[in-house]
Amino acid sequence: MKELRTELIINAPVEKVWKVLTDFPQYPNWNPFIKYIQGNVQEGEKIQVKLVLPGSQGMVFTPKVLLYRKNNTFAWQGHLLIPGLFDGEHRFELHKINSDTTKLVQAERFGGILVPFFTKMIDVKTKEGFEAMNAKLKERCEP
């Protein structure tokens, strides 16, 4: 098991950050890491997500939505080919600091027998992708 976690303070209300974060049709216009999220984004449903790590063509996968709590948490779990090979539980958490400040947490827990072979990719490229998205989300939310 391996976890990657990033945090960022956004000077905007949690409601505004949630609105931008969950406006999936706009992702192609600003999001350098997640190019699109399509489907019925509700707990228990499968969605289609395209992730693009820096320097890559990207990959499309169909994770299951685990949590979708307004102004709080959006999480999914996906697998590479079959469960147990390379699994990821991705989550976005918004924490209200005060009426005009939000802490964003973007994290993923990786599991499966292939994880040791992807440690460098996770520590470098995936982290860069998280940080690039976080920065663009902050830019889009702040006045």
C-alpha positions as CSV (number, residue, x, y, z in Angstrom):
1,M,0.0,0.0,0.0
2,K,1.2,3.5,-0.9
3,E,-0.4,6.9,-0.4
4,L,0.1,10.2,-2.2
5,R,-1.3,13.2,-0.5
6,T,-1.3,16.9,-1.5
7,E,-2.8,19.9,0.3
8,L,-3.4,23.5,-0.8
9,I,-5.1,26.5,0.8
10,I,-7.6,28.2,-1.6
11,N,-8.8,31.7,-0.7
12,A,-12.4,31.1,-1.7
13,P,-15.5,29.7,0.1
14,V,-15.8,25.9,0.1
15,E,-19.1,26.2,-1.9
16,K,-17.2,28.0,-4.7
17,V,-14.4,25.5,-4.7
18,W,-16.8,22.6,-4.8
19,K,-18.7,24.2,-7.7
20,V,-15.5,24.5,-9.8
21,L,-14.3,21.0,-8.8
22,T,-17.5,19.3,-9.8
23,D,-18.2,21.3,-13.0
24,F,-16.9,18.3,-15.0
25,P,-17.8,19.7,-18.5
26,Q,-15.4,22.5,-17.9
27,Y,-12.4,20.2,-17.1
28,P,-10.9,20.3,-20.6
29,N,-10.7,24.1,-20.4
30,W,-8.5,24.3,-17.3
31,N,-7.6,20.9,-15.8
32,P,-4.1,19.7,-16.8
33,F,-4.4,16.4,-14.9
34,I,-7.9,15.2,-15.3
35,K,-9.0,15.9,-18.9
36,Y,-12.6,14.7,-18.4
37,I,-15.0,12.9,-16.1
38,Q,-18.1,11.6,-17.7
39,G,-21.1,9.6,-16.6
40,N,-23.5,9.6,-13.7
41,V,-21.4,10.9,-10.8
42,Q,-23.2,9.3,-7.9
43,E,-22.2,6.9,-5.2
44,G,-22.1,3.3,-6.5
45,E,-22.0,4.4,-10.2
46,K,-19.2,3.8,-12.7
47,I,-17.8,6.9,-14.4
48,Q,-15.2,7.4,-17.1
49,V,-12.1,9.4,-16.3
50,K,-9.1,10.4,-18.4
51,L,-5.9,11.2,-16.5
52,V,-2.9,12.7,-18.1
53,L,0.4,12.5,-16.3
54,P,2.9,15.1,-17.3
55,G,4.7,14.0,-20.4
56,S,2.2,11.2,-21.2
57,Q,-0.7,10.7,-23.6
58,G,-3.0,9.8,-20.7
59,M,-5.2,6.9,-19.9
60,V,-8.9,6.3,-19.7
61,F,-10.4,4.1,-17.0
62,T,-13.8,3.5,-15.4
63,P,-13.7,3.7,-11.6
64,K,-16.6,3.4,-9.2
65,V,-17.7,6.4,-7.3
66,L,-17.3,5.7,-3.6
67,L,-18.3,9.0,-2.0
68,Y,-19.9,12.2,-3.4
69,R,-20.8,14.5,-0.5
70,K,-21.6,18.1,-1.5
71,N,-19.0,20.6,-0.4
72,N,-17.0,17.9,1.2
73,T,-15.7,14.7,-0.5
74,F,-15.6,13.1,-3.9
75,A,-13.8,9.8,-4.1
76,W,-13.6,6.9,-6.6
77,Q,-11.8,3.5,-6.8
78,G,-10.3,2.1,-10.0
79,H,-8.3,-0.9,-11.1
80,L,-5.8,-1.6,-13.8
81,L,-7.3,-4.6,-15.7
82,I,-8.3,-6.6,-12.6
83,P,-8.6,-5.8,-8.9
84,G,-5.4,-6.6,-7.0
85,L,-3.0,-5.8,-9.8
86,F,-2.9,-2.0,-9.5
87,D,-5.7,-0.3,-7.6
88,G,-6.2,3.3,-6.8
89,E,-8.6,5.0,-4.4
90,H,-8.6,8.7,-5.4
91,R,-10.2,11.4,-3.3
92,F,-10.8,15.1,-3.1
93,E,-11.6,16.6,0.3
94,L,-12.6,20.1,1.0
95,H,-12.2,21.5,4.5
96,K,-13.7,24.8,5.4
97,I,-11.1,26.9,7.3
98,N,-13.4,29.9,7.5
99,S,-16.1,31.6,5.3
100,D,-13.6,32.6,2.7
101,T,-10.9,29.9,2.9
102,T,-10.8,26.3,2.0
103,K,-8.2,23.6,2.4
104,L,-8.1,21.2,-0.6
105,V,-6.7,17.7,-0.1
106,Q,-6.2,15.6,-3.2
107,A,-4.9,12.1,-2.3
108,E,-4.8,8.6,-3.6
109,R,-4.1,5.3,-1.9
110,F,-2.5,2.7,-4.2
111,G,-2.6,-1.0,-3.7
112,G,-1.9,-4.2,-5.6
113,I,1.1,-6.4,-6.6
114,L,2.3,-3.9,-9.3
115,V,2.6,-0.9,-7.0
116,P,6.3,-1.4,-6.2
117,F,7.1,-1.2,-9.9
118,F,5.3,2.2,-10.2
119,T,6.7,3.9,-7.1
120,K,8.8,6.4,-9.1
121,M,5.9,7.3,-11.4
122,I,3.7,7.9,-8.3
123,D,6.2,9.9,-6.4
124,V,7.2,12.1,-9.4
125,K,4.7,12.2,-12.3
126,T,1.5,11.6,-10.3
127,K,2.5,14.1,-7.7
128,E,3.2,16.6,-10.4
129,G,-0.2,16.0,-11.9
130,F,-1.9,16.5,-8.5
131,E,0.0,19.7,-7.9
132,A,-0.7,21.1,-11.4
133,M,-4.4,20.5,-11.0
134,N,-4.5,21.9,-7.5
135,A,-2.7,25.1,-8.7
136,K,-5.1,25.5,-11.6
137,L,-8.1,24.9,-9.3
138,K,-6.8,27.6,-6.9
139,E,-6.3,30.0,-9.8
140,R,-9.8,29.4,-11.1
141,C,-11.4,29.8,-7.7
142,E,-9.6,32.8,-6.3
143,P,-10.8,36.4,-7.2
